[in-house]
């Protein structure tokens, strides 16, 4: 599995295992979660993606139970988690409205909670989950710098930020932001032309891609021409349609890191098939055209 160097002190696997659906199955035992992590590790997928809000604020604890039952797993993985979304569910079921909180108090509280839930002593990469329109960037930036200085967090990034959101937060930090996790897939490809990906490439930042299969919409509502092309390419290279769709992201020179989130163990074992797919420029544009329904200008 290819490794992506985000900075001098952090490398991540090119494919990332997303744990947002970890609690969406009947069996959430530590042994079952461990089996999913082990299946990833066997393919070289070492980066685990979490967020405080995943699983109604319960997914981190499910992962933590597995890490407690099998402590040696921790040294084999990089743990990514996120904070700042406050929704009226789980821990925050009493709040009257969904909102974002990038205050110092909230960020510190959620980081401490994440460390406790996951039974770990530090987070490898903390992301601010959503840009906060009420953010005091000086307060937020200082809080994030404090967490790095304390050793609770090793590195900082963001998620769903536009270039101007990135620049605002970075202007108030001494710690460099090292990634932006944004939505990218064949069906959600605005980032390739709206400046989001260009901004990251300009600064040598490798992005993470959430929902690389469009949240399953690729299989239910993809344009017929696109699906036919994906099936043809998949058959020609003896992989699944999903592998070709993810390979479309991997082929881009920006070093995109797709975050894959399935609970099916057999599918987890085949995640690395995407790395086997050959995707040249003409094939890339053929899929891009089929996804958008029009040829490029």
N, C-alpha and C positions, 0 to 999 in steps of 0.2 A: 504494500500500500504506500503510495506516495505521501510524503510529509510536506506540510506547508509551514515555512518559517515566518511567524508573525512578527517576531522581534528576536533579539539576541538570546532571550531566555525563555521563549515559548515556541514550541512546534506543535502542530495539530495534525491529525490524520486528514487526508483529503476528503474522505467521507466522514460525516458526523452522525452519531446515533441520537435522534431526538426522543426525549422521554415525556413529551406532553400528553401522550395517550397511555402512559404506564398504568393508570388506574382504571382504564376503560374496559377491563376484562375481569372475569370472575376470579381467576387465580392471580393474586398479587403477592404471593408468598415470597420471602427472601430467596428461596431456592429457584423460583421461576424467574425472578428478576436477574438473579445471578446467571442463569442459563442464557438469558438474552445478552448480557454483557459479555459472557465468555464466547458466545457465537460471534460477536463483533470482534473481539480480540483475536480470534482465530484467523480473521481476515485482515488484521492490521488496523481495524477501526478502533482507535483508542480514545477518541474524544466523545464525551457524553454531554448532551445539551439539556439543561433544566431551566426552570424559572420558578420563582416563589408561587406564582399563580397557577401553575400547571396542576391539573387534577383537583381543581377547587382548593388550591393551596395544600394538596396532599401528596403530590408526586415526589417531592424531595424526600419525604419521610419514607416512602416505599423504597426508594433507591438507598437511603441511609440504612434501612434495615438489612438490605443485602450486603452493604459494605461492612456492617457490624458483624454479620454472620460469616463473612469471608474477608477479613481485614487486608489480605494481600492484594485484593483487587485495587485498592486505592493507589498503590504505587505504579499500577499499570495503565492508569487512565488520566486524562485531563478533564477537569470538571468545569463546565461553563454553566452559569446561572444568571438570572435576571431579576430586576426589581423595578418598581415604581408604579405598577398598575394596582389600584385598589378597587375591587369589585365587590358588590353585595352578595358574596358567597363564602362558604367556609369560614375561615378566620375572621373575615370582615363582613359577615352576614348582616350585621346591624347598621352598616353605613347606608345612608339614604340614596346615594347616587354613585355611579362609577366615576372614578377620577384618577388623575396621575399625581403622584407625590414624590417630588425630587428634593424634599427638604432634608437637611442633615440628619434630623432625628429619625425620620422614616427610613432612610437608606441604611443608617447604622443599625437600626432595630431589625430590619429585614435581613441584613447580612448575618447578624448574630443568630437569627432564627434559622437561616439556611445552613449555617455551620452546625447548629444543633441537630436539625432535622436529618442532615446527611452524615452525621457522625464524623466530621472532618475538621481539621484545624486550619485549613485555608482553602480559598476558592482560587482556582487557576486563572479564571477569566470571568469578571463580572460585567454584565451589560446593563445599561439603562434601557429598559424594555421599549418605551415609547417616548417620543419627544413630548415634553411637558410645556404647554402654552403658558403656564403660570410659573415657569422655572426662574429662580434667581440663580443665574449661572455661576456667580461668585460663590454662593453658598454650596451649590451642588458640586462644583469643581473642587472646592476645598475639602468637602466631605469625602470625595473619592480619593483625593491625594492622601488624606488621613488614613483611609483604609489600607492603602498600599504601604504607607509608612509603618502601620501597625503590624503588618504581616498577615492580616486576615484575608487580604486579597492580593494576588500577585500582579494581575494585569487588568486593564480597564478597556471596555469597548462600548458600543451602543447598538441599538437595534431599531430599525424603521426610521432612522434619521435621514433627513434631506441634507444636502451639502452645507446649507446655511445653519442648520441645527448643530451639525458636527463642529463647524467653525466657531460658533458661539460658545459651546461647552469647552472646546479645546483651548480657547483664548483665556479661560480662567483656571487652567490646570497646568501643573508642571509635569504630571505623568502623561505620556503620550497615549492617545487612543489608538488601538491596534486593529480593530475590525468593526464592521457594521453588518449586522445580520438583517437582510432585507428580503422581501418576497421576490423570487425569481423562478420562472418556469416557462415552458413553451407557451402556456396560456396567460401568463402574467409576465410579459416581457418589456414593460415600459422602462424598466431600469436601464435597458441597453441603449436607450435613445433620449431619456429625459435628463441626463446629466448625473444621475446617482452613481452609476458604474464608472463613468468617465472621471468623476471626482476621486473615487477610490484608486483607480488606475494611475491617475496623475500623481498621487501621493504614495504610490507603492503599497497600498493597503489591500490585502487579500480579503474579499468579502465572504460572508456566510450566506447561504440561500435557504430561507425557510419555505416550506410547502413546495418543494421542487417538482411534485407531481400534481400541483394545483389542488391540493386537498382532496384528491381522488376524482376531481372533475375531469381530469384528462381521460379517464376511462368511461365517464358517463355523458360528457357533453362536448368532447373534442370534435372539431370539424371532421366530417367523414374522410376527406382527402388526407388530413393529417394522420388520422388513425390508420388509414391504409398504408401510408408511407412508413409509419412506425412499425407496423406489423411486417412489412416487407423487409425492412432493415434488420428487425429482430430475428426473423427467420434466417436471413442470410448469414448472421453472425452467431446463431444458436444461443440467443439470450431472450429475456422477456422484453416486452414493450417498455416496461418501466425502466429497464437498464438503458435503453436507447434514449429515452427522454432525459434521464439524468446525465448520460454521456454528452448530450447537447450542451449542458451547462459546463461539464468538465472540459470540453474542447476549447472553451473561451480562454484567451490568454490572461485574463484577470485572476486566474487561480481560484475560481469560485469553489467554495466548500459546501456542497449540498447537505442539508440536515434531513436525514431519513427517519421517519417515525412510524414504524409498523410494530405491532405486537405479535405478529405471526412468526413463529420461530423459523419455519422453513424459508420465509421471505427474508428474514434477517440474515440467514446463512448465505443468501444469494445477493446481498447488497453490493458486494464487490464486483459483480458481473458488469456493472456500469464502467468499471475501469478497463475492461477488456475490449470495449467497443471502439472501433476505428471510425472517426468522424472527420472527414475533410471539409474544406471550406464550402464546396459546392453542396455537399449533403447538409451542412449546417444551414445554409441559406434556403435550401429546398424545404426544410422543416419550418424555418422561420416564415417563409412565404405561405405555406400551408396553414400554419397556426393563425396568421393574420388575415388570410383570405385575399390578399392582394400582393402583387410583386413589389419589390422595393422601388422607390422612385427612380 
